[in-house]
Amino acid sequence: MLLTILPSVPVWKEADKLVFDRKFYDGILKYCSLWPGTTRLVMRHGTNKLPEFGLVRIAKDKLPFEIKMVVSCKEISITHVMDTGVMLASGDNKELLHIAKICQQELIPCVYIIECNLVTQLQIVALDTPSILRRIKRTIFLLLNEIRRRKAFHIAHGLQANGIPAYESYQSDKRDDLLYFDSRIHPADIISKNDLSNRIRQLSDQKPLRLAFSGRLMKIKGVDDLVLVAQLLNRAKLDFKLSIYGAGELEGYLRRNIENKKITDKVSLKGAVDFHSHLLPALKNDTDLFICLHKQGDPSCTYIETLSCGVPILGYANQAFSGILKKANIGWSAPINDINQITRTILYLDKNRNEIEEKAIQCVDLARNNTFDLTFTRRIDHLIKAYENGKLIVPKMEP
């Protein structure tokens, strides 16, 4: 029984090694360990510059899966997916939308992974495209591509939707669709009851409120607003510490503004740190409240990973975070771009720290039910069901 995976991320060649994104590679290893058969990847050859961190290098003959490389995903045809028992393809990759038709013709059950709905894509375009003309062109392209995507999803056997916005946008009662929350969290990573109790006790000591953010330092993550919030908190005479973990294009901007506004004693840039050895311990031991000002509703791993540390989240009410708040009382939200409301909430919580304590426990409960292991078990079970049922009923495209 062959599982063929068509991802959105590339693979790079470096001398005699293949180079993978580490988070992606860890996920593939989990597929290989849980799938009751063999696994094949069809991936495009990356030509862009390698990321500076988060990579794994391995010889091709050491891989626990078969791999085929293509120049472009557009060229993937039936020859690349021969003997496939079930297909798993990225629905965010516009070059893979033709796969559903191939699978329909060859009676191969096809499941798409989807993360970003149309609203999120349009938000990203608005934030990342300063040129009005280019923004209009990209918007028209997204609208046309959305028609293609919905047609592909219509004839697929199922979807695996990462995050509530994608699930609510594309879920259909005519398919077997799965909602999941992606993360790198294992049961051993979740904060212990003793550690959580110890950290909560520190809140009552009235020491400076410890705030944190982690992620890529870019505009769509709202990191430029972090400095503005810090300035308002400083002006309000709040005693606080804000630690910013990550790297990105706005690092220089942040550093300059932190220095110019004379808040270096309150705000510190920690750089890109290792997730398990540095970031998780910092969140568990030294963070009271996570400030997440994402301006778009992508299904960021940040949410579950932060909650696993027992740290409540205060964030912008994008679709993803608002969806999580509907499922569990793990934080507070404010309208997107409303830094004044974010500031007022922090000032309120500093005087009402018991509310942080109450939500910290619920954070852990939600994370424990959405660990990396549980999530992949659910996803594999979903694919096995597609394999067992998919060949019996093949949906037909509506005229």
C-alpha positions in Angstrom: 0.0 0.0 0.0 1.8 3.1 -1.2 1.2 6.6 0.2 2.3 9.3 -2.2 2.8 12.8 -0.8 3.1 15.9 -2.9 4.1 18.8 -0.5 4.4 22.5 -1.1 7.9 22.8 0.3 11.0 22.0 -1.9 14.0 19.8 -1.3 17.5 21.1 -2.0 20.6 19.3 -3.3 24.0 20.0 -1.6 26.9 17.9 -2.8 25.9 14.3 -2.2 23.2 15.2 0.3 19.5 16.2 0.1 18.5 19.1 2.3 15.0 19.2 3.9 13.2 21.7 6.2 13.6 20.0 9.6 10.0 20.5 10.7 8.8 19.0 7.4 11.2 16.1 7.6 10.1 15.3 11.1 6.5 15.1 9.9 7.5 12.8 7.0 9.3 10.5 9.4 6.0 10.3 11.4 4.1 9.4 8.2 6.7 6.6 7.5 6.4 5.2 11.1 2.6 5.1 11.2 1.6 4.4 7.6 1.0 0.6 7.1 2.9 0.5 3.8 5.5 2.4 1.9 5.8 6.2 1.4 6.8 8.1 -1.7 7.5 11.9 -2.0 7.4 13.8 -5.2 9.1 17.2 -4.6 10.3 20.1 -6.6 14.0 20.9 -6.6 14.6 24.1 -4.6 16.6 26.7 -6.4 16.2 29.6 -3.9 18.8 30.3 -1.2 18.8 27.8 1.7 17.4 29.0 5.0 19.9 29.8 7.7 18.6 27.3 10.2 16.1 24.5 10.7 17.5 22.1 8.1 18.4 18.4 8.0 20.9 17.0 5.6 20.8 13.3 4.6 22.1 11.0 1.8 19.4 9.8 -0.5 20.2 6.1 0.1 19.6 6.7 3.9 16.1 8.0 3.4 13.3 5.9 4.9 11.1 6.8 1.9 11.2 6.9 -1.9 11.7 10.3 -3.4 11.2 11.7 -6.9 12.3 15.2 -7.8 10.8 17.5 -10.4 11.7 21.0 -11.7 8.2 22.2 -11.3 5.1 20.6 -9.7 3.2 21.4 -12.9 5.1 18.5 -14.6 3.8 15.9 -12.1 1.8 13.3 -14.1 0.5 9.8 -13.7 4.0 8.5 -14.3 5.1 10.0 -11.0 2.2 8.5 -9.0 2.0 5.0 -10.5 0.8 2.3 -8.0 -0.3 4.9 -5.5 -2.8 3.6 -2.9 -3.8 7.0 -1.7 -2.6 10.5 -2.6 -1.9 13.3 -0.2 -1.3 16.7 -1.9 -0.9 20.3 -0.8 -4.0 22.3 -1.6 -2.0 25.5 -1.0 0.3 24.8 -3.9 -1.5 26.1 -7.1 0.7 23.8 -9.2 -0.9 20.7 -7.6 -4.5 21.4 -8.3 -4.5 19.2 -11.4 -3.7 16.2 -9.3 -7.3 15.7 -8.3 -8.3 15.1 -11.9 -5.4 12.6 -12.5 -6.5 10.7 -9.3 -10.1 10.7 -10.5 -9.2 9.2 -13.9 -6.9 6.6 -12.3 -9.3 5.8 -9.4 -6.8 6.9 -6.8 -8.2 8.3 -3.6 -7.0 11.9 -3.3 -6.8 13.9 -0.1 -5.7 17.6 0.0 -3.9 19.4 2.9 -5.1 23.0 3.2 -3.9 25.7 5.5 -4.6 29.2 4.0 -8.1 30.1 2.9 -8.8 32.9 0.5 -9.2 35.5 3.2 -5.8 34.8 4.7 -4.2 34.9 1.2 -5.7 38.3 0.5 -4.5 39.5 3.9 -1.0 38.5 3.0 -1.1 40.2 -0.4 -2.4 43.4 1.2 0.5 43.4 3.8 3.3 42.2 1.5 2.5 44.1 -1.7 3.1 47.9 -1.5 2.5 48.5 -5.2 -1.2 49.0 -5.9 -1.0 47.6 -9.4 0.8 44.5 -8.3 -1.7 44.1 -5.5 -4.6 44.2 -7.9 -2.9 41.7 -10.2 -2.2 39.3 -7.4 -5.7 39.7 -6.0 -7.2 38.8 -9.4 -4.9 35.8 -9.7 -6.0 34.6 -6.2 -9.7 34.9 -7.1 -9.2 32.9 -10.3 -7.1 30.3 -8.5 -9.8 29.9 -5.8 -12.2 28.7 -8.5 -9.6 26.1 -9.6 -9.0 25.1 -6.0 -12.6 24.6 -5.2 -13.1 22.5 -8.3 -10.2 20.3 -7.3 -11.5 19.9 -3.7 -14.9 19.0 -5.1 -13.6 15.9 -6.7 -11.2 15.0 -3.9 -12.0 12.3 -1.4 -11.2 14.4 1.6 -9.4 17.3 3.1 -7.1 17.7 6.0 -7.5 21.3 7.2 -4.9 22.8 9.4 -6.7 25.3 11.5 -10.3 26.4 11.9 -10.4 29.1 9.1 -9.4 26.6 6.4 -11.8 23.9 7.8 -14.8 26.2 7.9 -14.0 27.6 4.5 -13.8 24.3 2.6 -15.4 21.6 4.7 -18.1 19.6 2.9 -20.6 17.0 4.2 -20.1 15.2 0.9 -16.4 14.4 1.8 -14.6 13.0 4.8 -12.8 16.1 6.0 -10.5 16.4 9.1 -9.7 19.4 11.3 -6.3 19.4 12.9 -3.8 21.8 14.6 -0.2 21.4 13.5 2.6 21.7 16.1 6.0 20.3 17.1 4.8 19.4 20.6 5.2 16.0 22.1 3.7 14.9 25.5 7.2 15.3 27.1 7.3 18.9 26.0 4.1 20.0 27.9 4.8 21.9 31.1 4.5 19.8 34.2 1.9 20.5 36.9 4.7 21.4 39.4 6.5 23.8 37.0 3.2 25.5 36.1 2.3 25.9 39.8 5.7 27.4 40.5 5.4 29.9 37.6 1.9 30.8 38.6 3.0 31.5 42.2 5.5 34.0 40.9 2.6 36.1 39.4 1.4 36.9 43.0 4.9 38.3 43.8 4.1 41.4 41.8 7.3 41.2 39.9 7.5 42.7 36.4 5.0 41.1 34.0 7.0 38.9 31.6 5.8 39.1 28.0 7.1 37.3 25.0 6.7 36.8 21.3 8.3 34.2 19.0 8.3 33.8 15.3 9.5 35.3 12.1 10.2 39.0 12.4 8.0 40.2 9.6 5.1 42.5 9.0 2.4 39.9 8.6 3.3 38.6 12.1 2.7 42.1 13.5 6.1 42.5 15.0 6.3 46.1 14.1 3.3 46.6 16.4 5.2 45.0 19.3 7.4 48.0 19.7 4.4 50.4 19.6 2.7 48.4 22.4 5.9 48.4 24.4 6.1 52.2 24.1 2.6 52.6 25.3 3.2 50.3 28.2 6.3 52.2 29.1 4.5 55.5 28.9 1.8 54.0 31.3 4.7 53.3 33.8 4.1 49.5 33.7 6.9 47.4 35.1 7.4 44.7 32.4 9.8 42.7 30.3 9.2 41.8 26.7 11.4 39.1 25.1 11.2 38.8 21.3 12.5 35.5 19.8 13.1 35.0 16.1 14.8 36.5 13.1 13.6 38.2 9.9 13.5 41.3 7.8 12.3 43.6 10.6 15.1 42.8 13.0 17.0 46.0 12.2 13.8 48.0 12.4 13.0 46.6 15.8 16.5 47.2 17.1 16.6 50.8 16.0 13.2 51.6 17.5 14.0 49.9 20.8 17.1 52.0 21.1 15.5 55.2 19.8 12.6 55.0 22.2 15.0 54.2 25.1 13.2 51.0 26.1 16.2 48.7 25.9 15.7 47.9 29.6 12.2 46.7 28.9 12.5 45.0 25.4 15.1 42.6 24.3 15.7 40.8 21.0 16.8 37.2 21.7 17.4 36.1 18.1 16.6 32.8 16.5 16.9 30.1 19.2 16.6 26.3 19.2 13.0 25.3 19.7 13.3 22.5 22.2 16.5 23.4 24.1 15.9 27.1 24.4 12.5 28.5 23.4 10.3 26.0 25.2 12.2 26.4 28.5 12.1 30.2 28.2 8.3 30.1 27.7 7.7 27.6 30.5 9.9 29.3 33.1 10.1 33.0 32.2 6.9 34.0 30.5 3.5 35.0 31.9 1.8 36.2 28.8 2.4 35.7 25.0 1.7 38.7 22.8 0.7 37.4 19.3 -0.1 40.2 16.9 -0.5 38.1 13.7 -2.4 40.2 11.1 -3.5 37.2 9.0 -5.3 34.0 9.9 -2.7 31.4 9.0 -2.7 28.3 11.2 0.5 29.1 13.0 2.1 26.4 15.1 2.8 29.2 17.6 -0.6 28.9 19.1 -0.5 25.2 20.3 3.2 25.4 21.1 2.7 28.4 23.3 -0.3 26.8 25.0 1.7 23.7 25.8 3.9 25.9 28.0 0.8 26.9 30.0 1.1 30.5 28.7 -2.1 32.3 27.8 -2.2 34.4 24.6 -3.2 37.9 24.0 -3.5 38.5 20.2 -5.2 40.1 17.3 -8.6 38.6 16.5 -7.6 37.1 13.1 -9.6 34.1 11.9 -7.2 31.5 13.3 -6.9 32.8 16.8 -10.6 33.7 17.0 -11.4 30.1 16.0 -9.1 28.7 18.8 -10.8 31.1 21.3 -14.1 29.6 20.4 -12.8 26.1 21.3 -11.1 27.0 24.6 -10.8 29.9 27.0 -7.1 30.3 26.6 -6.6 34.0 26.1 -7.8 37.4 25.0 -8.2 39.2 21.7 -8.4 42.6 20.3 -9.3 43.9 16.8 -6.5 43.7 14.3 -4.2 46.8 14.5 -5.8 48.0 17.7 -2.6 48.5 19.7 -4.5 50.6 22.3 -6.8 47.7 23.1 -3.9 45.3 23.4 -2.2 47.8 25.7 -5.3 48.3 27.9 -5.7 44.5 28.2 -2.1 44.1 29.4 -2.5 46.9 31.9 -5.7 45.3 33.2 -4.1 41.8 33.4 -1.2 43.2 35.4 -3.7 44.2 38.1 -5.8 41.1 37.7 -3.1 38.4 37.5 -5.5 35.7 38.8 -7.1 35.7 35.3 -3.8 34.7 33.8 -3.6 31.9 36.3 -7.0 30.6 35.5 -6.4 30.5 31.7 -3.0 28.9 32.0 -4.5 25.6 33.1 -6.9 25.5 30.2 -4.0 26.2 27.8 -2.4 23.0 28.9 -5.6 21.0 28.4 -6.0 22.1 24.8 -2.3 21.5 24.0 -2.4 18.0 25.5 -5.3 17.0 23.1 -3.4 18.2 20.1 0.2 16.9 20.4 2.3 16.1 17.4 1.8 12.3 18.0 -2.0 12.5 18.4 -2.4 14.8 15.5 -0.5 12.5 13.1 -2.3 9.4 14.3 -5.6 11.1 13.5 -4.2 12.1 10.1 -3.0 8.6 9.2 -6.3 7.1 10.3 -8.0 9.5 8.0 -5.8 8.5 5.1 -6.3 4.8 5.8 -10.1 5.4 5.7 -9.7 7.2 2.4 -7.8 4.2 1.0 -10.4 1.7 2.2 -13.4 3.7 1.0 -12.1 5.7 -1.9 -12.1 3.1 -4.5 -15.7 2.2 -3.9 -17.1 5.7 -4.5 -15.4 8.1 -6.8 -17.0 11.6 -6.9 -17.8 13.0 -10.3 -17.2 16.6 -11.2 -20.4 18.6 -11.6 -20.9 20.2 -15.0 
